Amino acid sequence: MDLLEAFFAGHPFYAAAGLILLVLIVFSVRIANQYERAVVFFLGRYVRTSGPGVYFLTPFLEWRTTVDIRTMTTTVEQLETITSDNVPVKISAVVWRRAVDPARSLIEVTDVADAVTQVAITSLRGIIGQHSLDDVLKAQDAISDALQANIDKVTEPWGVKVERVQMKNVEIPETMQRAMAQEAEALREKRARQIKAEAELEAAGLLKKAAETIMESPAGLELRRMQMITEVGAEQNTMTIIMMPSEFVEMARAIGAQGKEKANS
């Protein structure tokens, strides 16, 4: 150490040069994180994109701006627009974006987040205006895909990739909500009546088949009557109605008429 101090003391020029070199090294060494890229400019002109890791700058001649290449979100706040069937709706959305070309995302546009937001607003209004309210409520995935394609087409020259667009919330007027609730209730009632009618039609068909089967075998009708009497008796009713075949009734009338004739004679 004494020799080094003596050397620099005897050679002040070398001491000054060593100090300047040390300062230049400190100012020239830079480090970029894994998720960052350094866009380097030489006297105001873009020369390269560096990183991740260690990279060097020419002191006082080069400077850099760091760009984050991770996926980021841009929120489109609640926006009022009109559907193709003239229904006003309020929609909010989220855009997922990522800088795939750090240099262009820095050079071609001033504020990427604001630019993407404005593109999303105009695209959202245009696409919603081409769809009816039913489409907006039922086909949100298809509308989101169309939005993603439209926004990505505009942001591609900026070096920004739009990975996904999703509508967060869709609000419709209260009057339309009541009308849709009444329509849904009417559809449910219609469906219930259809199901009931189909059940009655099916039951009628089964009864028709049963009647045809009984007509082919009259003994089956008598067995059914006996079964019905057994079922009624099992219910512990105070009164039981027995249905007799019409042939029995006619035979009883004939016997009664003969008895009257014999009594008169």
PyRosetta script that sets phi, psi and omega in degrees:
from pyrosetta import init, pose_from_sequence

init()
pose = pose_from_sequence("MDLLEAFFAGHPFYAAAGLILLVLIVFSVRIANQYERAVVFFLGRYVRTSGPGVYFLTPFLEWRTTVDIRTMTTTVEQLETITSDNVPVKISAVVWRRAVDPARSLIEVTDVADAVTQVAITSLRGIIGQHSLDDVLKAQDAISDALQANIDKVTEPWGVKVERVQMKNVEIPETMQRAMAQEAEALREKRARQIKAEAELEAAGLLKKAAETIMESPAGLELRRMQMITEVGAEQNTMTIIMMPSEFVEMARAIGAQGKEKANS")
pose.set_psi(1, -39.7)
pose.set_omega(1, 179.1)
pose.set_phi(2, -63.3)
pose.set_psi(2, -38.5)
pose.set_omega(2, 178.4)
pose.set_phi(3, -65.9)
pose.set_psi(3, -40.4)
pose.set_omega(3, 179.9)
pose.set_phi(4, -65.4)
pose.set_psi(4, -43.5)
pose.set_omega(4, 178.7)
pose.set_phi(5, -64.0)
pose.set_psi(5, -38.7)
pose.set_omega(5, 178.9)
pose.set_phi(6, -66.3)
pose.set_psi(6, -37.0)
pose.set_omega(6, 179.1)
pose.set_phi(7, -63.0)
pose.set_psi(7, -48.3)
pose.set_omega(7, -178.4)
pose.set_phi(8, -69.5)
pose.set_psi(8, -30.7)
pose.set_omega(8, 178.0)
pose.set_phi(9, -68.0)
pose.set_psi(9, -33.7)
pose.set_omega(9, 179.5)
pose.set_phi(10, -83.8)
pose.set_psi(10, -17.7)
pose.set_omega(10, -179.4)
pose.set_phi(11, -130.5)
pose.set_psi(11, 77.5)
pose.set_omega(11, -178.2)
pose.set_phi(12, -61.6)
pose.set_psi(12, -28.1)
pose.set_omega(12, 179.3)
pose.set_phi(13, -63.3)
pose.set_psi(13, -44.4)
pose.set_omega(13, 179.3)
pose.set_phi(14, -65.4)
pose.set_psi(14, -35.6)
pose.set_omega(14, 178.3)
pose.set_phi(15, -62.9)
pose.set_psi(15, -44.0)
pose.set_omega(15, 179.4)
pose.set_phi(16, -66.2)
pose.set_psi(16, -40.8)
pose.set_omega(16, 179.4)
pose.set_phi(17, -64.6)
pose.set_psi(17, -40.4)
pose.set_omega(17, 178.2)
pose.set_phi(18, -63.4)
pose.set_psi(18, -39.8)
pose.set_omega(18, 178.5)
pose.set_phi(19, -65.4)
pose.set_psi(19, -42.3)
pose.set_omega(19, 178.5)
pose.set_phi(20, -63.7)
pose.set_psi(20, -40.8)
pose.set_omega(20, 179.1)
pose.set_phi(21, -63.1)
pose.set_psi(21, -41.1)
pose.set_omega(21, 178.6)
pose.set_phi(22, -62.6)
pose.set_psi(22, -42.2)
pose.set_omega(22, 178.3)
pose.set_phi(23, -63.8)
pose.set_psi(23, -41.4)
pose.set_omega(23, 179.7)
pose.set_phi(24, -63.6)
pose.set_psi(24, -40.0)
pose.set_omega(24, 179.0)
pose.set_phi(25, -63.4)
pose.set_psi(25, -43.4)
pose.set_omega(25, 179.9)
pose.set_phi(26, -62.0)
pose.set_psi(26, -41.0)
pose.set_omega(26, -178.1)
pose.set_phi(27, -77.3)
pose.set_psi(27, -19.7)
pose.set_omega(27, -175.5)
pose.set_phi(28, -93.0)
pose.set_psi(28, -25.3)
pose.set_omega(28, -177.6)
pose.set_phi(29, -83.5)
pose.set_psi(29, 130.0)
pose.set_omega(29, 177.8)
pose.set_phi(30, -134.9)
pose.set_psi(30, 158.2)
pose.set_omega(30, 179.6)
pose.set_phi(31, -131.7)
pose.set_psi(31, 131.0)
pose.set_omega(31, 176.5)
pose.set_phi(32, -113.7)
pose.set_psi(32, 136.0)
pose.set_omega(32, 177.3)
pose.set_phi(33, -67.9)
pose.set_psi(33, 166.6)
pose.set_omega(33, -178.4)
pose.set_phi(34, -58.6)
pose.set_psi(34, -34.2)
pose.set_omega(34, -176.9)
pose.set_phi(35, -94.7)
pose.set_psi(35, 13.9)
pose.set_omega(35, -178.7)
pose.set_phi(36, -123.9)
pose.set_psi(36, 153.7)
pose.set_omega(36, 171.8)
pose.set_phi(37, -133.4)
pose.set_psi(37, 140.1)
pose.set_omega(37, -178.9)
pose.set_phi(38, -100.4)
pose.set_psi(38, 118.4)
pose.set_omega(38, 176.0)
pose.set_phi(39, -91.0)
pose.set_psi(39, 113.4)
pose.set_omega(39, -170.8)
pose.set_phi(40, -101.2)
pose.set_psi(40, 134.6)
pose.set_omega(40, 177.2)
pose.set_phi(41, -119.0)
pose.set_psi(41, 137.6)
pose.set_omega(41, 176.4)
pose.set_phi(42, -111.4)
pose.set_psi(42, 110.5)
pose.set_omega(42, -176.2)
pose.set_phi(43, 51.9)
pose.set_psi(43, 41.2)
pose.set_omega(43, 176.4)
pose.set_phi(44, 89.1)
pose.set_psi(44, -3.5)
pose.set_omega(44, -178.8)
pose.set_phi(45, -108.5)
pose.set_psi(45, 133.8)
pose.set_omega(45, 179.7)
pose.set_phi(46, -66.7)
pose.set_psi(46, 131.4)
pose.set_omega(46, -178.8)
pose.set_phi(47, -121.2)
pose.set_psi(47, -34.1)
pose.set_omega(47, -177.3)
pose.set_phi(48, -168.3)
pose.set_psi(48, 166.9)
pose.set_omega(48, 171.9)
pose.set_phi(49, -116.9)
pose.set_psi(49, 123.7)
pose.set_omega(49, -175.3)
pose.set_phi(50, -114.6)
pose.set_psi(50, 161.4)
pose.set_omega(50, 178.0)
pose.set_phi(51, 102.6)
pose.set_psi(51, 165.8)
pose.set_omega(51, 2.9)
pose.set_phi(52, -81.0)
pose.set_psi(52, 168.7)
pose.set_omega(52, -180.0)
pose.set_phi(53, 98.9)
pose.set_psi(53, -153.6)
pose.set_omega(53, -176.0)
pose.set_phi(54, -86.4)
pose.set_psi(54, 138.3)
pose.set_omega(54, 172.9)
pose.set_phi(55, -146.2)
pose.set_psi(55, 167.4)
pose.set_omega(55, -173.8)
pose.set_phi(56, -121.9)
pose.set_psi(56, 145.9)
pose.set_omega(56, 175.0)
pose.set_phi(57, -120.6)
pose.set_psi(57, 148.2)
pose.set_omega(57, 173.2)
pose.set_phi(58, -78.7)
pose.set_psi(58, 114.1)
pose.set_omega(58, -174.3)
pose.set_phi(59, -56.9)
pose.set_psi(59, 137.2)
pose.set_omega(59, 175.6)
pose.set_phi(60, 68.4)
pose.set_psi(60, -5.4)
pose.set_omega(60, 179.0)
pose.set_phi(61, -116.0)
pose.set_psi(61, -29.9)
pose.set_omega(61, 179.3)
pose.set_phi(62, -117.9)
pose.set_psi(62, 146.0)
pose.set_omega(62, 171.8)
pose.set_phi(63, -143.0)
pose.set_psi(63, 163.1)
pose.set_omega(63, -173.2)
pose.set_phi(64, -135.1)
pose.set_psi(64, 157.5)
pose.set_omega(64, 173.0)
pose.set_phi(65, -125.7)
pose.set_psi(65, 129.7)
pose.set_omega(65, -177.3)
pose.set_phi(66, -88.1)
pose.set_psi(66, 135.0)
pose.set_omega(66, 179.4)
pose.set_phi(67, -119.0)
pose.set_psi(67, 130.3)
pose.set_omega(67, 177.9)
pose.set_phi(68, -83.6)
pose.set_psi(68, 123.7)
pose.set_omega(68, -176.9)
pose.set_phi(69, -101.3)
pose.set_psi(69, 10.2)
pose.set_omega(69, 176.6)
pose.set_phi(70, -74.2)
pose.set_psi(70, 159.3)
pose.set_omega(70, 176.8)
pose.set_phi(71, -68.6)
pose.set_psi(71, 131.0)
pose.set_omega(71, -179.5)
pose.set_phi(72, -124.2)
pose.set_psi(72, 161.2)
pose.set_omega(72, 179.7)
pose.set_phi(73, -112.4)
pose.set_psi(73, 143.4)
pose.set_omega(73, 174.2)
pose.set_phi(74, -123.5)
pose.set_psi(74, 122.6)
pose.set_omega(74, -176.9)
pose.set_phi(75, -94.8)
pose.set_psi(75, 128.4)
pose.set_omega(75, 173.2)
pose.set_phi(76, -97.1)
pose.set_psi(76, 108.6)
pose.set_omega(76, -177.5)
pose.set_phi(77, -65.5)
pose.set_psi(77, 167.8)
pose.set_omega(77, -173.2)
pose.set_phi(78, -51.2)
pose.set_psi(78, 123.7)
pose.set_omega(78, -175.3)
pose.set_phi(79, -121.6)
pose.set_psi(79, 131.4)
pose.set_omega(79, 179.0)
pose.set_phi(80, -94.9)
pose.set_psi(80, 128.3)
pose.set_omega(80, 179.2)
pose.set_phi(81, -145.6)
pose.set_psi(81, 178.8)
pose.set_omega(81, -174.5)
pose.set_phi(82, -126.0)
pose.set_psi(82, 135.3)
pose.set_omega(82, 179.0)
pose.set_phi(83, -79.0)
pose.set_psi(83, 174.5)
pose.set_omega(83, -179.0)
pose.set_phi(84, -66.3)
pose.set_psi(84, -23.3)
pose.set_omega(84, 176.6)
pose.set_phi(85, -98.2)
pose.set_psi(85, 26.1)
pose.set_omega(85, 171.1)
pose.set_phi(86, 61.5)
pose.set_psi(86, 40.4)
pose.set_omega(86, 175.1)
pose.set_phi(87, -108.6)
pose.set_psi(87, 121.4)
pose.set_omega(87, 178.3)
pose.set_phi(88, -73.8)
pose.set_psi(88, 132.4)
pose.set_omega(88, 179.1)
pose.set_phi(89, -133.5)
pose.set_psi(89, 154.8)
pose.set_omega(89, 175.6)
pose.set_phi(90, -115.6)
pose.set_psi(90, 124.7)
pose.set_omega(90, -173.7)
pose.set_phi(91, -129.9)
pose.set_psi(91, 137.8)
pose.set_omega(91, 170.7)
pose.set_phi(92, -120.7)
pose.set_psi(92, 151.4)
pose.set_omega(92, -175.0)
pose.set_phi(93, -145.9)
pose.set_psi(93, 166.3)
pose.set_omega(93, 177.0)
pose.set_phi(94, -129.1)
pose.set_psi(94, 135.7)
pose.set_omega(94, 179.7)
pose.set_phi(95, -116.3)
pose.set_psi(95, 126.5)
pose.set_omega(95, 174.5)
pose.set_phi(96, -98.0)
pose.set_psi(96, 123.7)
pose.set_omega(96, -176.1)
pose.set_phi(97, -134.4)
pose.set_psi(97, 160.0)
pose.set_omega(97, 179.8)
pose.set_phi(98, -151.3)
pose.set_psi(98, 138.7)
pose.set_omega(98, 178.6)
pose.set_phi(99, -81.0)
pose.set_psi(99, 110.4)
pose.set_omega(99, 178.4)
pose.set_phi(100, -93.6)
pose.set_psi(100, -19.5)
pose.set_omega(100, 175.4)
pose.set_phi(101, -129.9)
pose.set_psi(101, 93.1)
pose.set_omega(101, -175.1)
pose.set_phi(102, -56.7)
pose.set_psi(102, -37.6)
pose.set_omega(102, -177.8)
pose.set_phi(103, -63.9)
pose.set_psi(103, -48.9)
pose.set_omega(103, -179.9)
pose.set_phi(104, -66.2)
pose.set_psi(104, -37.8)
pose.set_omega(104, 179.7)
pose.set_phi(105, -64.5)
pose.set_psi(105, -21.4)
pose.set_omega(105, 178.3)
pose.set_phi(106, -94.5)
pose.set_psi(106, -35.2)
pose.set_omega(106, -174.0)
pose.set_phi(107, -88.0)
pose.set_psi(107, -38.5)
pose.set_omega(107, -171.1)
pose.set_phi(108, -82.7)
pose.set_psi(108, -19.2)
pose.set_omega(108, -176.6)
pose.set_phi(109, -142.3)
pose.set_psi(109, 144.2)
pose.set_omega(109, -176.7)
pose.set_phi(110, -73.0)
pose.set_psi(110, -52.4)
pose.set_omega(110, -177.0)
pose.set_phi(111, -131.0)
pose.set_psi(111, 105.0)
pose.set_omega(111, -175.6)
pose.set_phi(112, -61.8)
pose.set_psi(112, -45.9)
pose.set_omega(112, -176.8)
pose.set_phi(113, -60.4)
pose.set_psi(113, -46.5)
pose.set_omega(113, -179.9)
pose.set_phi(114, -66.9)
pose.set_psi(114, -39.1)
pose.set_omega(114, -179.9)
pose.set_phi(115, -64.4)
pose.set_psi(115, -43.7)
pose.set_omega(115, 178.4)
pose.set_phi(116, -64.1)
pose.set_psi(116, -38.6)
pose.set_omega(116, 178.3)
pose.set_phi(117, -61.3)
pose.set_psi(117, -45.4)
pose.set_omega(117, -179.4)
pose.set_phi(118, -65.8)
pose.set_psi(118, -39.0)
pose.set_omega(118, 177.4)
pose.set_phi(119, -64.7)
pose.set_psi(119, -41.2)
pose.set_omega(119, 179.7)
pose.set_phi(120, -63.0)
pose.set_psi(120, -39.6)
pose.set_omega(120, -179.9)
pose.set_phi(121, -63.1)
pose.set_psi(121, -49.3)
pose.set_omega(121, -178.6)
pose.set_phi(122, -65.8)
pose.set_psi(122, -40.1)
pose.set_omega(122, 179.1)
pose.set_phi(123, -66.4)
pose.set_psi(123, -39.9)
pose.set_omega(123, -179.6)
pose.set_phi(124, -63.0)
pose.set_psi(124, -44.7)
pose.set_omega(124, 179.0)
pose.set_phi(125, -63.4)
pose.set_psi(125, -41.7)
pose.set_omega(125, -179.0)
pose.set_phi(126, -65.9)
pose.set_psi(126, -43.3)
pose.set_omega(126, -176.9)
pose.set_phi(127, -73.7)
pose.set_psi(127, -40.5)
pose.set_omega(127, 178.2)
pose.set_phi(128, -62.6)
pose.set_psi(128, -36.0)
pose.set_omega(128, 178.5)
pose.set_phi(129, -65.7)
pose.set_psi(129, -14.5)
pose.set_omega(129, 179.4)
pose.set_phi(130, -96.4)
pose.set_psi(130, -2.9)
pose.set_omega(130, -176.9)
pose.set_phi(131, -123.3)
pose.set_psi(131, 151.0)
pose.set_omega(131, 176.4)
pose.set_phi(132, -79.4)
pose.set_psi(132, 171.0)
pose.set_omega(132, 179.9)
pose.set_phi(133, -62.3)
pose.set_psi(133, -40.3)
pose.set_omega(133, 178.7)
pose.set_phi(134, -60.4)
pose.set_psi(134, -40.5)
pose.set_omega(134, 178.8)
pose.set_phi(135, -65.3)
pose.set_psi(135, -40.3)
pose.set_omega(135, -179.3)
pose.set_phi(136, -63.4)
pose.set_psi(136, -37.0)
pose.set_omega(136, -177.9)
pose.set_phi(137, -81.4)
pose.set_psi(137, -33.6)
pose.set_omega(137, -172.7)
pose.set_phi(138, -99.9)
pose.set_psi(138, -25.8)
pose.set_omega(138, -174.6)
pose.set_phi(139, -117.7)
pose.set_psi(139, 49.2)
pose.set_omega(139, -177.3)
pose.set_phi(140, -67.2)
pose.set_psi(140, -34.4)
pose.set_omega(140, 179.5)
pose.set_phi(141, -64.6)
pose.set_psi(141, -42.9)
pose.set_omega(141, 179.6)
pose.set_phi(142, -65.1)
pose.set_psi(142, -41.0)
pose.set_omega(142, 178.7)
pose.set_phi(143, -66.0)
pose.set_psi(143, -39.5)
pose.set_omega(143, 178.1)
pose.set_phi(144, -63.2)
pose.set_psi(144, -40.0)
pose.set_omega(144, 177.7)
pose.set_phi(145, -64.0)
pose.set_psi(145, -40.6)
pose.set_omega(145, 178.3)
pose.set_phi(146, -65.2)
pose.set_psi(146, -40.0)
pose.set_omega(146, 176.3)
pose.set_phi(147, -61.6)
pose.set_psi(147, -44.7)
pose.set_omega(147, -179.5)
pose.set_phi(148, -59.5)
pose.set_psi(148, -43.0)
pose.set_omega(148, -179.5)
pose.set_phi(149, -65.7)
pose.set_psi(149, -42.4)
pose.set_omega(149, -178.8)
pose.set_phi(150, -66.1)
pose.set_psi(150, -45.7)
pose.set_omega(150, -178.1)
pose.set_phi(151, -67.5)
pose.set_psi(151, -40.6)
pose.set_omega(151, -178.9)
pose.set_phi(152, -64.2)
pose.set_psi(152, -32.8)
pose.set_omega(152, 178.8)
pose.set_phi(153, -64.2)
pose.set_psi(153, -36.1)
pose.set_omega(153, -179.4)
pose.set_phi(154, -77.7)
pose.set_psi(154, -38.8)
pose.set_omega(154, -174.7)
pose.set_phi(155, -83.5)
pose.set_psi(155, -10.6)
pose.set_omega(155, -178.4)
pose.set_phi(156, -58.5)
pose.set_psi(156, -42.9)
pose.set_omega(156, 177.2)
pose.set_phi(157, -65.0)
pose.set_psi(157, -16.6)
pose.set_omega(157, 178.7)
pose.set_phi(158, -88.2)
pose.set_psi(158, -0.1)
pose.set_omega(158, -177.5)
pose.set_phi(159, 75.2)
pose.set_psi(159, 24.7)
pose.set_omega(159, -178.3)
pose.set_phi(160, -117.9)
pose.set_psi(160, 129.4)
pose.set_omega(160, 178.3)
pose.set_phi(161, -102.8)
pose.set_psi(161, 122.8)
pose.set_omega(161, 175.0)
pose.set_phi(162, -89.2)
pose.set_psi(162, 111.4)
pose.set_omega(162, -173.8)
pose.set_phi(163, -85.8)
pose.set_psi(163, -30.9)
pose.set_omega(163, -176.3)
pose.set_phi(164, -163.8)
pose.set_psi(164, 148.3)
pose.set_omega(164, 173.6)
pose.set_phi(165, -133.0)
pose.set_psi(165, 133.1)
pose.set_omega(165, -178.6)
pose.set_phi(166, -138.4)
pose.set_psi(166, 130.2)
pose.set_omega(166, 174.9)
pose.set_phi(167, -76.9)
pose.set_psi(167, 125.6)
pose.set_omega(167, -177.6)
pose.set_phi(168, -82.8)
pose.set_psi(168, -44.5)
pose.set_omega(168, -172.5)
pose.set_phi(169, -149.2)
pose.set_psi(169, 140.3)
pose.set_omega(169, 176.7)
pose.set_phi(170, -127.4)
pose.set_psi(170, 117.1)
pose.set_omega(170, 179.3)
pose.set_phi(171, -110.4)
pose.set_psi(171, 135.0)
pose.set_omega(171, 178.2)
pose.set_phi(172, -118.9)
pose.set_psi(172, 159.6)
pose.set_omega(172, -179.4)
pose.set_phi(173, -59.3)
pose.set_psi(173, 152.1)
pose.set_omega(173, -177.6)
pose.set_phi(174, -62.4)
pose.set_psi(174, -36.2)
pose.set_omega(174, 178.9)
pose.set_phi(175, -63.0)
pose.set_psi(175, -38.3)
pose.set_omega(175, 178.2)
pose.set_phi(176, -69.2)
pose.set_psi(176, -34.4)
pose.set_omega(176, 177.4)
pose.set_phi(177, -62.9)
pose.set_psi(177, -42.8)
pose.set_omega(177, 178.4)
pose.set_phi(178, -65.1)
pose.set_psi(178, -42.6)
pose.set_omega(178, 179.8)
pose.set_phi(179, -62.6)
pose.set_psi(179, -40.9)
pose.set_omega(179, 179.6)
pose.set_phi(180, -68.2)
pose.set_psi(180, -34.7)
pose.set_omega(180, 177.3)
pose.set_phi(181, -66.0)
pose.set_psi(181, -41.0)
pose.set_omega(181, 177.7)
pose.set_phi(182, -65.6)
pose.set_psi(182, -39.3)
pose.set_omega(182, 178.2)
pose.set_phi(183, -64.2)
pose.set_psi(183, -42.3)
pose.set_omega(183, 179.0)
pose.set_phi(184, -64.1)
pose.set_psi(184, -39.9)
pose.set_omega(184, 178.6)
pose.set_phi(185, -64.5)
pose.set_psi(185, -40.9)
pose.set_omega(185, 178.4)
pose.set_phi(186, -64.2)
pose.set_psi(186, -39.1)
pose.set_omega(186, 178.5)
pose.set_phi(187, -65.9)
pose.set_psi(187, -39.3)
pose.set_omega(187, 177.7)
pose.set_phi(188, -65.1)
pose.set_psi(188, -40.9)
pose.set_omega(188, 178.6)
pose.set_phi(189, -65.6)
pose.set_psi(189, -40.2)
pose.set_omega(189, 177.8)
pose.set_phi(190, -61.7)
pose.set_psi(190, -43.6)
pose.set_omega(190, -179.9)
pose.set_phi(191, -64.9)
pose.set_psi(191, -39.3)
pose.set_omega(191, 178.3)
pose.set_phi(192, -63.1)
pose.set_psi(192, -41.2)
pose.set_omega(192, 178.8)
pose.set_phi(193, -66.4)
pose.set_psi(193, -38.5)
pose.set_omega(193, 178.0)
pose.set_phi(194, -62.6)
pose.set_psi(194, -43.2)
pose.set_omega(194, 179.5)
pose.set_phi(195, -63.5)
pose.set_psi(195, -41.8)
pose.set_omega(195, 179.9)
pose.set_phi(196, -64.5)
pose.set_psi(196, -42.2)
pose.set_omega(196, 179.2)
pose.set_phi(197, -64.7)
pose.set_psi(197, -41.2)
pose.set_omega(197, 178.2)
pose.set_phi(198, -63.2)
pose.set_psi(198, -38.8)
pose.set_omega(198, 178.3)
pose.set_phi(199, -65.2)
pose.set_psi(199, -41.9)
pose.set_omega(199, 179.0)
pose.set_phi(200, -65.7)
pose.set_psi(200, -38.9)
pose.set_omega(200, 178.5)
pose.set_phi(201, -64.5)
pose.set_psi(201, -42.4)
pose.set_omega(201, 178.7)
pose.set_phi(202, -64.8)
pose.set_psi(202, -40.8)
pose.set_omega(202, 178.0)
pose.set_phi(203, -64.3)
pose.set_psi(203, -40.2)
pose.set_omega(203, 178.6)
pose.set_phi(204, -62.7)
pose.set_psi(204, -39.5)
pose.set_omega(204, 178.1)
pose.set_phi(205, -64.0)
pose.set_psi(205, -39.4)
pose.set_omega(205, 178.3)
pose.set_phi(206, -67.2)
pose.set_psi(206, -39.7)
pose.set_omega(206, 177.5)
pose.set_phi(207, -63.5)
pose.set_psi(207, -38.1)
pose.set_omega(207, 178.6)
pose.set_phi(208, -63.7)
pose.set_psi(208, -43.8)
pose.set_omega(208, 178.5)
pose.set_phi(209, -63.8)
pose.set_psi(209, -39.7)
pose.set_omega(209, 178.7)
pose.set_phi(210, -64.2)
pose.set_psi(210, -40.9)
pose.set_omega(210, 178.9)
pose.set_phi(211, -63.7)
pose.set_psi(211, -41.3)
pose.set_omega(211, 179.1)
pose.set_phi(212, -63.3)
pose.set_psi(212, -39.6)
pose.set_omega(212, 178.9)
pose.set_phi(213, -64.7)
pose.set_psi(213, -42.5)
pose.set_omega(213, -179.7)
pose.set_phi(214, -66.4)
pose.set_psi(214, -38.0)
pose.set_omega(214, 179.6)
pose.set_phi(215, -64.7)
pose.set_psi(215, -30.9)
pose.set_omega(215, 178.6)
pose.set_phi(216, -72.3)
pose.set_psi(216, -24.0)
pose.set_omega(216, -179.5)
pose.set_phi(217, -136.3)
pose.set_psi(217, 93.5)
pose.set_omega(217, -178.7)
pose.set_phi(218, -57.6)
pose.set_psi(218, -29.7)
pose.set_omega(218, 179.1)
pose.set_phi(219, -62.3)
pose.set_psi(219, -29.4)
pose.set_omega(219, 178.1)
pose.set_phi(220, -64.0)
pose.set_psi(220, -34.6)
pose.set_omega(220, 178.1)
pose.set_phi(221, -64.1)
pose.set_psi(221, -41.2)
pose.set_omega(221, 179.7)
pose.set_phi(222, -65.9)
pose.set_psi(222, -38.3)
pose.set_omega(222, 177.6)
pose.set_phi(223, -65.2)
pose.set_psi(223, -36.9)
pose.set_omega(223, 177.9)
pose.set_phi(224, -66.0)
pose.set_psi(224, -38.2)
pose.set_omega(224, 178.2)
pose.set_phi(225, -64.1)
pose.set_psi(225, -43.4)
pose.set_omega(225, 180.0)
pose.set_phi(226, -63.9)
pose.set_psi(226, -38.7)
pose.set_omega(226, 178.4)
pose.set_phi(227, -64.5)
pose.set_psi(227, -39.7)
pose.set_omega(227, 179.9)
pose.set_phi(228, -65.1)
pose.set_psi(228, -39.8)
pose.set_omega(228, 178.7)
pose.set_phi(229, -62.8)
pose.set_psi(229, -40.4)
pose.set_omega(229, 179.2)
pose.set_phi(230, -63.8)
pose.set_psi(230, -42.1)
pose.set_omega(230, -179.9)
pose.set_phi(231, -65.6)
pose.set_psi(231, -40.3)
pose.set_omega(231, 179.3)
pose.set_phi(232, -66.5)
pose.set_psi(232, -40.6)
pose.set_omega(232, 178.7)
pose.set_phi(233, -64.8)
pose.set_psi(233, -31.3)
pose.set_omega(233, -179.2)
pose.set_phi(234, -70.1)
pose.set_psi(234, -18.6)
pose.set_omega(234, -178.4)
pose.set_phi(235, -82.2)
pose.set_psi(235, -1.0)
pose.set_omega(235, 179.0)
pose.set_phi(236, 58.9)
pose.set_psi(236, 42.5)
pose.set_omega(236, 176.5)
pose.set_phi(237, -79.4)
pose.set_psi(237, 152.0)
pose.set_omega(237, 178.6)
pose.set_phi(238, -79.3)
pose.set_psi(238, -17.8)
pose.set_omega(238, -179.0)
pose.set_phi(239, -135.2)
pose.set_psi(239, 134.1)
pose.set_omega(239, 179.6)
pose.set_phi(240, -121.7)
pose.set_psi(240, 129.4)
pose.set_omega(240, 178.8)
pose.set_phi(241, -102.9)
pose.set_psi(241, 123.1)
pose.set_omega(241, 179.6)
pose.set_phi(242, -107.4)
pose.set_psi(242, 123.9)
pose.set_omega(242, 178.8)
pose.set_phi(243, -92.8)
pose.set_psi(243, 120.4)
pose.set_omega(243, -178.8)
pose.set_phi(244, -99.9)
pose.set_psi(244, 149.2)
pose.set_omega(244, 176.6)
pose.set_phi(245, -62.6)
pose.set_psi(245, 149.8)
pose.set_omega(245, -179.2)
pose.set_phi(246, -63.5)
pose.set_psi(246, -28.0)
pose.set_omega(246, 178.8)
pose.set_phi(247, -64.1)
pose.set_psi(247, -37.2)
pose.set_omega(247, 178.4)
pose.set_phi(248, -65.3)
pose.set_psi(248, -38.8)
pose.set_omega(248, -179.6)
pose.set_phi(249, -65.8)
pose.set_psi(249, -44.4)
pose.set_omega(249, 179.1)
pose.set_phi(250, -64.4)
pose.set_psi(250, -39.1)
pose.set_omega(250, 179.0)
pose.set_phi(251, -65.0)
pose.set_psi(251, -38.6)
pose.set_omega(251, 178.8)
pose.set_phi(252, -65.1)
pose.set_psi(252, -39.7)
pose.set_omega(252, 177.6)
pose.set_phi(253, -63.4)
pose.set_psi(253, -41.9)
pose.set_omega(253, -179.8)
pose.set_phi(254, -63.4)
pose.set_psi(254, -41.7)
pose.set_omega(254, 178.9)
pose.set_phi(255, -64.0)
pose.set_psi(255, -39.7)
pose.set_omega(255, 179.0)
pose.set_phi(256, -65.2)
pose.set_psi(256, -39.5)
pose.set_omega(256, -179.9)
pose.set_phi(257, -65.7)
pose.set_psi(257, -41.9)
pose.set_omega(257, 178.2)
pose.set_phi(258, -63.1)
pose.set_psi(258, -38.8)
pose.set_omega(258, 178.9)
pose.set_phi(259, -62.9)
pose.set_psi(259, -40.9)
pose.set_omega(259, 177.3)
pose.set_phi(260, -63.5)
pose.set_psi(260, -40.8)
pose.set_omega(260, -180.0)
pose.set_phi(261, -63.3)
pose.set_psi(261, -42.2)
pose.set_omega(261, 178.6)
pose.set_phi(262, -65.4)
pose.set_psi(262, -36.6)
pose.set_omega(262, 179.6)
pose.set_phi(263, -67.9)
pose.set_psi(263, -37.8)
pose.set_omega(263, -179.4)
pose.set_phi(264, -71.2)
pose.set_psi(264, -33.5)
pose.set_omega(264, -179.6)
pose.set_phi(265, -78.3)
pose.dump_pdb("model.pdb")
